[in-house]
Amino acid sequence: MQRGHHDIGGLPGAGPIEKSQHELSDWEILADAVNQALGARGVKRTDELRRAREEMDSDAYREMNYYERWIASMETILIEKGILTKDEIDKRVVEFEKKWGEP
């Protein structure tokens, strides 16, 4: 079986796993809260979130950090299930950026 772009463990040049703790920023805390809320409401399952990350464009996956991948995966699931459209999400992002600035 061929490795996915997300499966880099043990590859030459992959480097060690970063194990140090860091203080989460507000948007990371919110991303976790949204993830928990969507799970509690039965909107998404852990395996769906993982599948969305694994099917993500390889370059986009590598450019994103951990919580950015979560957000992109939740967006994919919400669009797939017809809960929100890409256009609706993009419009809200613009509104948030005007109000609070870019993350």
C-alpha positions as CSV (number, residue, x, y, z in Angstrom):
1,M,0.0,0.0,0.0
2,Q,1.3,3.4,-0.9
3,R,1.8,5.9,1.8
4,G,-0.4,8.9,2.0
5,H,1.0,12.4,2.2
6,H,0.0,12.6,5.8
7,D,2.0,9.4,6.7
8,I,5.5,10.7,7.2
9,G,6.6,8.8,10.3
10,G,10.0,7.2,9.8
11,L,10.7,8.7,6.4
12,P,14.2,10.0,5.9
13,G,14.4,13.7,6.6
14,A,11.0,13.8,8.4
15,G,12.7,14.7,11.6
16,P,11.6,14.0,15.2
17,I,8.0,14.5,16.4
18,E,7.6,17.8,18.2
19,K,6.5,16.8,21.6
20,S,6.8,20.1,23.5
21,Q,3.6,21.7,24.8
22,H,2.7,25.1,23.6
23,E,0.1,27.5,24.8
24,L,-2.9,27.4,22.5
25,S,-4.0,30.6,20.8
26,D,-7.6,31.7,21.0
27,W,-8.4,30.4,17.5
28,E,-6.9,27.0,18.3
29,I,-9.1,26.8,21.4
30,L,-12.1,27.8,19.3
31,A,-11.2,25.2,16.7
32,D,-11.2,22.5,19.4
33,A,-14.5,23.8,20.8
34,V,-16.2,23.7,17.4
35,N,-14.8,20.2,16.8
36,Q,-16.2,19.0,20.1
37,A,-19.6,20.7,19.5
38,L,-19.9,19.1,16.1
39,G,-19.1,15.7,17.5
40,A,-21.5,16.1,20.5
41,R,-24.3,17.2,18.1
42,G,-23.6,14.1,15.8
43,V,-22.7,16.3,12.9
44,K,-19.3,14.7,12.4
45,R,-17.4,11.6,13.6
46,T,-13.7,11.3,14.3
47,D,-13.2,9.0,11.3
48,E,-14.8,11.6,9.0
49,L,-12.4,14.2,10.3
50,R,-9.5,11.9,9.7
51,R,-10.7,11.0,6.2
52,A,-11.1,14.6,5.3
53,R,-7.5,15.4,6.4
54,E,-6.1,12.3,4.6
55,E,-7.9,13.3,1.4
56,M,-6.7,16.9,1.6
57,D,-4.5,18.2,-1.2
58,S,-0.9,17.2,-0.4
59,D,0.6,20.7,-0.7
60,A,-2.2,22.2,1.4
61,Y,-1.7,19.6,4.0
62,R,2.0,20.3,4.3
63,E,1.4,24.1,4.4
64,M,-1.1,23.9,7.2
65,N,-0.5,23.4,10.9
66,Y,-2.4,21.0,13.1
67,Y,-5.5,23.1,13.9
68,E,-5.6,24.6,10.4
69,R,-6.1,21.0,9.1
70,W,-8.9,20.5,11.6
71,I,-10.6,23.6,10.4
72,A,-10.3,22.7,6.8
73,S,-11.5,19.1,7.6
74,M,-14.6,20.4,9.5
75,E,-15.3,22.8,6.6
76,T,-15.2,19.9,4.1
77,I,-17.5,17.8,6.3
78,L,-20.0,20.7,6.7
79,I,-20.1,21.2,2.9
80,E,-20.4,17.5,2.1
81,K,-23.3,17.2,4.4
82,G,-25.0,20.2,3.0
83,I,-25.0,22.1,6.3
84,L,-23.1,25.1,4.9
85,T,-21.9,26.0,1.4
86,K,-18.3,27.1,0.6
87,D,-19.7,30.5,-0.3
88,E,-21.5,30.9,3.0
89,I,-18.3,30.0,4.9
90,D,-16.2,32.3,2.8
91,K,-18.6,35.2,3.4
92,R,-18.4,34.7,7.2
93,V,-14.6,34.5,7.1
94,V,-14.5,37.9,5.4
95,E,-16.9,39.3,8.0
96,F,-14.8,37.9,10.9
97,E,-11.6,39.3,9.3
98,K,-13.1,42.7,9.0
99,K,-14.2,42.6,12.6
100,W,-11.2,41.0,14.3
101,G,-8.4,41.1,11.7
102,E,-6.7,38.1,10.1
103,P,-5.7,35.3,12.5
